Amino acid sequence: MAKAQMLLIEAQGPVEWVTLNRPESGNALNTEMVDALVAYFEGLREREDVRIVVLKARGRHFCVGLDLALGAFGSQQRNPRNIWRVQRRISRIYLAMRKCPQPIISLIHGAACGGGFSLALASDIRVAGETAKMNAAYIKIGLTGCDMGSSYFLPRLVGTSISSELLMTGRFIHAPRALAVGLVSEVVADDALETAARSFVDDMLLTSPMGLRLTKDALNFSMDASSLEAAMAVEDRHQSLLALTEDASEAGLSFFEKRKPRYQDQ
């Protein structure tokens, strides 16, 4: 299968719907899939025409993790240097997801394991289908449970105690519990996932383009901010900048005229 077919990308106005397209393998991450995801998410940094990304998958599963089939990453000799190169290559996906300015909504059904779990964790909003189950599968294959950002994302989403449980045991967390602990925003029937996503998309499209981008930027910064003062310093700068934009004036005008705003990203 060609690299271009690893991801199916459908543009609907300023929203791109990106579908993982290896259904026969549970959308496992092989060389081509990794390269396609890295190229796509890194490329988003310069694409102001795309405001929102919805990430979903074909087949029974969202993503079962690394493709462990023989030859999935070539016939490289097993040594520290080659393993390190593969590790860093895959990790670029999750770094790119956080660095791109577009909000990412993940629609999870079936299994999201290992690197597939991290695709969900690195997203901004997660919606689970009723069949969704997620785990940090790394520890099940003789490795640490902390991989592909799991030790960073998970405690910030659900706290240390639940993170320790999931990372140290490799247990699955199913949709109902994922909702109860705040790991996902909503649980719906699998065939209603896209409808649920459109609700979030519609609300985001009512925001100014720059306001939405800088909201993700501020959230990323504040997760690691050293203090309240540091976080608020970023907020103050963003708000002062945005208050002078034409879109801010349009937002106020549309409110009083009781109509949807017509943003120009200016």
Summary of the structure (lengths in Angstrom):
residues: 266
radius of gyration: 19.3
end to end distance: 41.6
largest distance: 66.4
contacts: 835
relative contact order: 0.10
helix: 51%
strand: 16%
